[in-house]
Amino acid sequence: MSSKRSLEDYRFPMKPSSWLEVKKPVAVYQQPSFLKQYRTDRVISSGERVNYQAKVKGIDNDSFWAELLDGSYLPMYAPKDLRKITKLPRPGRYEKVGNILDQNAEQPWENIWPYSAKSKGKKIDVNGRKTGSFLANVTDWEKGLDLNHEDFDSEFIPTEQEKLALDMFDAEVRKDMDSTDKLIAYVTDTHIDSYQTPGSVSVLRSLRLLSYYAKNYGVDLVIHGGDLNDGNKPREISFQDVMLGTQAIKESEKPFIILNGNHDDNSGYARDNSGYLVDQLITNEQAWEIRQSNFLNRRENENHAVYGTYDIPESPFRVIVLDGFDQADLVPGEDGEIHFSSFRHGYTHYSREQIEWLTDQLNNFPEDKQALFVNHIAVNGVDNWVNTYDMAGRRRSEHSYLKTLFENNEVTNIPGVQESRQVFNLISQFKQKTDRVVGYISGHTHQDNYAYKNGIWFVTQTSGIADRGDGAEKYRNPQKSIRSLSGINANAWSVFRLSSKTATVNQYRFGWRNRASFLEKWHY
């Protein structure tokens, strides 16, 4: 395995207007060190707020420090304090940890191994009452593991176990397959992060295994459904993750398309960690430069969103790619300022440009084609999902579950909900008019799920990353099973077999599946 740079000495940039408030008086130092020679005469008083421009780890100690605007350093907290974080409610989205109240919603080390394994705490309301708990994206089964990075300088070779599993999987995929059938390898929500957890690192191997299958066994198209990277590190680091993920997909040597997700813009760091330091965003244009596919007939557009079409050769199948996070990279509020809602991360949107494009595509759809829709996120209007578990393991009522979905957020995103419903209506009307909709495939929820609405099968897929989603913990699925990194269940990617002769789609899963809500076959 190749070595990765340690982040122990990394300087995490923050917007200089970021502030923290200390609970107890604390001395300021010339360096992030408690040695007497570095101590200054300045003492920050209890309740005093100070601005900072970066966060670092101590040079000779385990504490974490804020770099103040004059280049001096203030000690904030120790690693053990990450076990008792308190997250405060809107509008501040502040965080209490150790000796500080921080303006920002997350600390960088909440998402850096092994500190991420310690991160946990509670959420409180404006009156200080506990409203819930939170945990980092770490499972019990990966605690104590090392980060095993893929060596991209060497040819990928599957293990004997992986090769045997691929042989068995391919036999299943090709059983009774007609020569006119087409195969799409599909994975979504890999959330690659080279430093966060063993799962966020090892998912690159799963992605390379998918590409190995596509190249050596044969598929017609490879699709990544979005959230290729996790997007909660400084931009230069997240850029590397995007490049690694794209390289892994290109190893398939097949036509490929990488969709846009809500994590891909790196707003997890720019928004939640760095005080709205907008130069830490990965813009749509920058992301496309890395992930671009010459195979997608992509529509050029103002927001550089990823939507377009791809016709699978020698078949009637046209893949229609949608972008459910189609907005400008940053949308200032009415006051001209940047707010939490200025980032695309938490809000589904479809631009007028995309909706008009889709309308034109469907109005002028060739009579000899059949439409398969793919998007990172589902659409408003689908209200009968089979799987209504949430990530806390609670089986919600249908109404309660629907309220948790981005596309139904009428509290803070009415325009986005309305745009999503427009897309749903367009697809439904097209189905009723032509009866040529193969299905709609998405990710985002990290759940295997499906629904049948207006004559259309809507299918979502669990996350490619093993330590999130409905397979990460046994309480998140009714079969009470979990994934791990030591076997085939580290994977969760599918091959869809499209048959124009029988008007059917078969879904085959390599790795873990939620058997209660995995749709193996549908007729269209």
C-alpha positions in Angstrom: 0.0 0.0 0.0 1.2 3.5 -0.7 1.9 5.9 2.1 -0.1 9.0 2.7 0.9 12.3 4.2 0.1 12.6 7.9 -2.2 15.5 8.8 -0.7 15.8 12.3 1.2 18.9 11.2 -1.4 20.3 8.9 -2.6 23.8 9.1 -6.4 23.9 8.6 -7.3 27.3 7.1 -10.3 29.2 8.5 -12.1 32.4 7.5 -10.5 35.2 9.6 -13.9 36.3 10.9 -14.3 32.9 12.7 -14.5 33.3 16.5 -14.3 31.2 19.6 -15.2 32.0 23.2 -13.3 30.5 26.1 -15.0 29.2 29.2 -12.0 29.6 31.5 -9.1 32.1 31.2 -6.3 30.8 29.0 -2.8 32.1 28.1 -1.7 32.8 24.5 1.5 31.3 23.1 3.9 32.2 20.3 3.9 28.6 19.1 1.4 25.7 19.7 3.4 24.6 22.6 3.1 24.9 26.4 6.8 25.5 26.9 7.4 28.6 29.0 9.6 30.2 26.5 6.6 30.5 24.1 4.1 31.9 26.6 3.1 35.5 26.1 1.7 38.1 28.5 -1.7 37.9 26.8 -4.5 36.0 28.6 -8.0 35.5 27.1 -10.6 36.1 29.8 -13.6 33.9 30.5 -16.4 34.7 28.1 -14.1 36.7 25.8 -14.4 36.1 22.1 -11.4 36.1 19.8 -11.0 35.7 16.0 -8.8 33.0 14.5 -7.5 32.1 11.0 -6.5 28.5 11.3 -6.5 25.4 13.5 -3.4 23.2 14.2 -2.2 20.4 16.4 0.4 21.1 19.0 4.0 20.7 17.9 5.1 18.9 21.1 1.7 18.0 22.7 -1.6 16.4 21.9 -3.8 19.5 22.3 -5.5 21.3 19.4 -4.9 25.0 18.9 -6.4 28.0 17.2 -4.0 30.3 15.3 -5.1 33.9 16.1 -5.0 36.7 13.6 -1.6 38.0 14.8 0.0 34.5 14.4 -0.1 33.6 18.1 -1.8 30.4 19.4 -4.5 29.6 21.8 -5.0 26.1 23.2 -8.6 24.8 22.7 -9.0 21.2 23.7 -7.4 17.8 24.1 -8.3 14.6 22.1 -10.3 13.3 25.0 -12.6 16.3 24.8 -13.8 15.0 21.4 -15.8 12.4 23.3 -18.1 15.1 24.8 -18.9 17.6 22.1 -22.1 19.6 22.3 -23.7 20.9 19.1 -26.0 23.9 19.5 -29.1 24.6 17.4 -29.8 27.1 14.6 -29.1 29.9 13.7 -25.6 29.7 15.1 -24.8 26.0 14.5 -22.0 26.5 17.1 -20.1 23.8 18.9 -18.8 23.4 22.4 -15.7 21.3 23.0 -13.1 21.4 25.7 -12.6 25.0 26.8 -14.3 26.7 23.9 -17.5 27.7 22.3 -16.7 27.7 18.5 -18.7 29.6 15.9 -18.1 26.7 13.5 -20.2 23.5 13.4 -17.4 21.0 13.2 -13.8 20.5 14.2 -11.4 19.2 11.5 -10.3 16.3 13.8 -13.9 15.0 14.0 -13.2 13.6 10.6 -9.5 12.5 10.9 -8.5 9.0 12.0 -8.1 8.0 14.8 -9.6 11.1 16.4 -12.8 10.4 14.4 -13.3 7.2 16.4 -13.6 9.3 19.6 -15.9 11.9 18.3 -19.4 11.8 19.8 -21.6 14.1 21.9 -25.1 15.6 22.2 -27.3 18.1 20.5 -29.2 20.6 22.6 -32.0 23.1 22.0 -32.0 26.9 22.7 -33.0 26.1 26.3 -30.1 23.7 26.8 -32.2 20.6 26.8 -30.8 17.5 25.0 -32.5 16.9 21.7 -30.4 14.0 20.4 -27.0 12.5 20.1 -24.5 12.4 17.3 -21.7 10.0 16.4 -18.9 10.3 13.8 -19.0 8.2 10.7 -17.3 5.3 12.5 -18.6 1.8 13.3 -17.6 -0.4 16.1 -16.3 -3.0 13.7 -13.7 -0.7 12.2 -12.3 0.8 15.5 -8.7 -0.2 15.9 -8.2 -0.8 12.2 -5.5 1.0 10.2 -6.0 3.1 7.1 -5.0 0.9 4.2 -4.4 3.1 1.1 -4.5 1.8 -2.4 -1.3 1.8 -4.4 -2.3 3.4 -7.8 1.3 3.0 -9.0 0.7 -0.8 -9.3 -1.7 -2.7 -11.4 -4.9 -3.7 -9.5 -5.0 -7.4 -8.8 -7.9 -8.9 -6.9 -7.4 -11.4 -4.1 -8.3 -15.0 -4.6 -11.4 -14.5 -2.6 -12.4 -11.5 -4.7 -11.7 -13.2 -7.9 -13.8 -16.2 -6.9 -16.6 -14.0 -5.8 -16.5 -12.1 -9.2 -16.6 -15.3 -11.1 -19.7 -16.4 -9.2 -21.3 -13.0 -9.5 -20.7 -12.8 -13.3 -22.2 -16.3 -13.7 -25.4 -14.9 -12.0 -25.4 -11.8 -14.1 -25.1 -13.7 -17.4 -27.5 -16.5 -16.7 -30.1 -16.6 -19.5 -28.8 -13.3 -20.8 -29.8 -12.4 -24.3 -27.2 -11.1 -26.8 -29.1 -7.9 -27.0 -29.2 -7.2 -23.3 -27.0 -4.4 -21.9 -25.1 -4.1 -18.7 -24.6 -1.0 -16.5 -22.2 -1.2 -13.5 -23.5 1.2 -10.9 -22.1 2.5 -7.6 -23.0 5.6 -5.6 -22.1 7.5 -2.4 -18.5 6.3 -2.0 -17.6 9.3 0.1 -13.9 8.8 -0.5 -11.7 10.4 2.2 -8.1 9.4 2.5 -7.9 10.4 6.2 -11.4 10.0 7.8 -12.0 6.3 8.6 -10.8 2.9 7.4 -14.1 2.6 5.5 -13.6 6.0 3.7 -10.1 4.8 2.6 -10.9 1.2 1.6 -13.9 2.2 -0.5 -11.3 3.0 -3.2 -10.5 -0.7 -3.4 -14.2 -1.5 -3.9 -14.3 1.0 -6.7 -11.2 -0.5 -8.3 -12.8 -3.9 -8.0 -15.9 -2.7 -9.8 -13.6 -1.3 -12.6 -11.8 -4.6 -12.7 -15.1 -6.4 -13.2 -16.2 -4.0 -15.9 -12.9 -4.3 -17.8 -12.3 -8.0 -17.6 -15.9 -9.4 -17.6 -17.5 -6.7 -19.6 -20.2 -4.1 -19.2 -21.6 -1.4 -21.5 -21.4 1.6 -19.1 -20.1 2.5 -15.7 -22.1 5.0 -13.6 -21.1 6.6 -10.4 -24.2 8.1 -8.8 -22.6 11.0 -7.0 -20.9 11.8 -3.7 -17.7 10.5 -5.1 -15.7 12.2 -2.3 -16.8 13.2 1.1 -15.8 16.8 0.8 -14.9 17.7 4.4 -11.2 18.4 4.1 -9.3 21.5 2.8 -9.7 21.7 -0.9 -6.2 20.6 -1.9 -6.8 17.3 0.0 -10.3 16.8 -1.3 -9.0 17.4 -4.9 -6.7 14.5 -4.4 -9.6 12.3 -3.4 -11.6 13.3 -6.4 -8.7 12.5 -8.7 -8.1 9.1 -7.0 -11.8 8.2 -7.4 -11.9 9.2 -11.0 -8.7 7.3 -11.7 -10.3 4.2 -10.1 -13.3 4.5 -12.4 -11.2 5.1 -15.5 -9.4 1.8 -14.9 -12.6 0.1 -16.2 -11.6 1.3 -19.7 -15.4 1.6 -20.4 -17.7 4.5 -21.1 -18.3 6.1 -17.7 -20.4 8.9 -16.2 -19.9 10.5 -12.7 -23.0 12.3 -11.4 -23.0 15.3 -9.2 -23.9 14.8 -5.5 -24.3 17.1 -2.6 -20.9 16.3 -1.1 -18.8 16.8 -4.2 -18.4 20.6 -3.8 -16.4 20.3 -0.6 -18.9 22.4 1.3 -18.6 20.0 4.3 -15.3 21.8 4.9 -16.1 25.3 3.5 -19.4 25.6 5.3 -19.1 23.5 8.5 -15.4 23.6 9.4 -13.9 26.9 8.2 -16.5 29.6 8.8 -17.7 29.9 5.2 -14.3 30.2 3.7 -15.5 30.0 0.2 -12.2 29.5 -1.5 -12.3 26.0 0.0 -15.2 25.0 -2.3 -14.7 22.8 -5.3 -16.8 24.5 -7.9 -18.8 22.5 -10.4 -16.5 23.7 -13.2 -13.4 22.5 -11.3 -14.9 19.2 -10.4 -15.9 18.6 -14.1 -12.4 19.2 -15.2 -11.4 16.2 -13.2 -14.4 13.9 -13.5 -15.4 14.9 -17.1 -16.7 12.1 -19.3 -16.4 12.4 -23.1 -19.2 9.9 -23.3 -21.9 12.0 -21.7 -23.6 14.4 -24.2 -23.6 17.0 -21.5 -25.6 20.2 -21.8 -23.5 23.3 -21.3 -25.1 25.4 -18.7 -24.6 28.5 -16.5 -24.2 26.5 -13.2 -21.9 23.9 -14.8 -24.3 21.2 -13.6 -24.0 17.7 -14.8 -27.0 16.7 -16.9 -27.2 15.2 -20.4 -27.7 12.0 -22.3 -25.9 8.9 -23.3 -27.2 6.3 -25.8 -25.9 2.8 -25.1 -24.7 1.6 -28.5 -26.7 -1.1 -30.4 -29.6 -0.7 -28.1 -32.8 1.4 -27.6 -31.6 2.6 -24.2 -31.0 6.3 -23.6 -29.6 7.2 -20.2 -30.9 10.6 -19.1 -28.6 12.1 -16.5 -30.2 14.7 -14.1 -28.5 17.0 -11.6 -30.6 17.4 -8.4 -28.2 20.0 -7.0 -28.3 22.4 -9.9 -27.6 25.8 -8.5 -24.7 28.3 -8.5 -21.7 27.2 -6.4 -22.7 29.9 -3.9 -26.0 31.7 -3.5 -25.8 34.8 -1.3 -28.9 35.7 0.8 -31.1 38.7 0.1 -28.8 40.7 2.3 -25.9 39.9 0.0 -24.2 37.8 2.8 -23.2 34.1 2.8 -25.4 31.9 5.0 -25.7 28.2 5.7 -28.3 28.0 3.0 -26.0 29.6 0.4 -24.3 26.2 -0.2 -25.8 23.5 -2.3 -24.9 20.8 0.2 -28.3 20.5 2.0 -30.7 21.6 -0.7 -32.0 20.0 -3.8 -32.5 22.3 -6.8 -33.2 22.2 -10.5 -32.4 25.3 -12.5 -35.0 26.6 -15.0 -32.4 25.9 -17.6 -32.3 22.2 -16.7 -36.1 21.9 -16.5 -36.5 23.5 -19.9 -33.8 21.1 -21.3 -35.6 18.1 -19.9 -38.9 19.3 -21.3 -37.4 19.6 -24.7 -35.7 16.2 -24.4 -38.9 14.4 -23.6 -41.0 16.3 -26.1 -38.6 15.3 -28.9 -37.7 11.9 -27.6 -36.9 9.5 -30.5 -39.6 6.8 -31.0 -37.0 4.1 -31.1 -35.5 4.9 -27.7 -36.4 4.0 -24.1 -35.4 6.3 -21.2 -33.5 5.4 -18.1 -33.2 8.3 -15.6 -30.3 8.5 -13.2 -29.8 11.2 -10.6 -28.0 11.5 -7.3 -31.3 12.2 -5.5 -34.9 11.0 -5.9 -37.7 13.5 -6.7 -40.6 15.0 -4.8 -43.8 13.0 -5.6 -42.5 9.6 -4.7 -44.4 8.9 -1.5 -44.5 5.1 -1.1 -41.0 3.9 -0.4 -40.7 0.3 0.9 -37.9 1.1 3.4 -38.8 3.7 6.0 -35.9 3.0 8.4 -33.8 6.1 9.4 -30.1 5.9 10.2 -30.9 5.7 13.9 -32.6 2.4 13.3 -36.1 3.6 13.8 -38.8 2.4 11.5 -40.7 5.5 10.8 -44.3 6.0 9.6 -44.4 6.7 5.9 -45.3 10.3 6.5 -42.5 10.8 9.1 -39.9 9.1 6.8 -40.9 11.3 3.8 -40.2 14.4 5.9 -36.6 13.4 6.3 -35.8 13.5 2.6 -34.2 16.5 1.0 -36.7 16.5 -1.9 -39.6 17.0 0.6 -38.0 19.8 2.7 -40.8 22.3 2.7 -39.5 24.0 5.9 -36.4 25.7 4.4 -36.5 24.8 0.7 -39.9 25.3 -0.8 -38.5 26.4 -4.2 -36.3 23.3 -4.4 -39.3 21.1 -3.6 -41.4 22.7 -6.3 -38.6 22.3 -8.8 -38.2 18.6 -7.9 -42.0 18.1 -8.3 -41.8 19.6 -11.8 -39.2 17.0 -12.7 -41.4 14.2 -11.3 -44.4 15.5 -13.2 -42.4 15.7 -16.5 -41.2 12.1 -16.1 -44.7 10.9 -15.1 -46.3 12.6 -18.1 -43.7 11.2 -20.4 -44.4 7.7 -19.1 -48.2 8.1 -19.5 -47.7 9.5 -23.0 -45.1 7.1 -24.4 -44.8 4.2 -21.9 -41.1 4.2 -22.6 -39.6 4.8 -19.1 -37.2 2.0 -18.1 -36.9 3.4 -14.5 -35.3 6.0 -12.3 -32.1 5.1 -10.3 -30.6 7.2 -7.5 -28.6 7.2 -4.3 -28.1 9.8 -1.6 -30.1 8.1 1.2 -27.5 5.4 1.6 -30.4 2.9 1.6 -31.5 0.1 -0.7 -35.1 1.1 -1.4 -37.7 1.2 -4.1 -41.1 2.5 -4.9 -43.6 2.2 -7.8 -45.3 5.4 -8.6 -47.3 6.5 -11.7 -46.2 3.3 -13.5 -42.5 4.0 -12.9 -40.0 2.1 -10.8 -37.9 4.3 -8.5 -34.8 2.6 -7.1 -32.2 3.8 -4.7 -29.0 2.1 -3.8 -27.1 1.8 -0.5 -23.8 3.6 -0.1 -20.6 2.2 -1.7 -18.8 3.2 1.5 -19.2 0.4 4.1 -19.3 2.4 7.3 -22.4 4.4 6.4 -25.9 3.5 5.3 -28.2 0.7 6.1 -25.5 -1.9 6.2 -23.1 0.0 8.6 -25.0 -1.1 11.7 -27.2 -4.1 12.3 -30.0 -1.9 13.8 -30.4 -0.1 10.5 -31.9 -3.0 8.6 -34.4 -5.7 9.4 -32.1 -8.5 8.6 -29.8 -7.3 11.4 -26.6 -7.8 9.3 -23.6 -5.5 9.0 -20.9 -5.0 6.5 -17.2 -5.1 7.3 -13.9 -4.4 5.5 -12.6 -8.0 5.7 -14.8 -9.7 3.2 -17.0 -9.2 0.1 -19.5 -7.2 2.1 -17.1 -4.3 2.1 -18.6 -3.8 -1.4 -22.0 -2.7 -2.4 -22.2 -2.1 -6.1 -24.7 -3.4 -8.7 -24.9 -4.5 -12.3 -28.2 -3.6 -14.0 -29.1 -5.9 -16.9 -31.5 -4.1 -19.3 -33.5 -6.3 -21.6 -35.4 -4.6 -24.5 -36.8 -7.9 -25.7 -38.6 -8.7 -22.4 -38.9 -5.1 -21.1 -37.2 -6.1 -17.8 -34.4 -4.9 -15.6 -32.5 -7.2 -13.4 -30.4 -5.8 -10.6 -27.4 -7.9 -9.3 -25.5 -6.9 -6.2 -21.9 -7.6 -5.6 -21.5 -7.4 -1.8 -23.9 -6.3 0.8 -27.6 -5.7 0.2 -30.6 -4.9 2.3 -32.7 -7.9 1.4 -35.9 -6.4 2.7 -35.8 -3.5 0.2 -33.6 -4.6 -2.6 -35.4 -4.7 -5.9 -34.0 -7.6 -7.9 -36.2 -7.3 -11.0 -38.8 -5.1 -12.5 -40.9 -4.9 -15.7 -41.2 -1.6 -17.4 
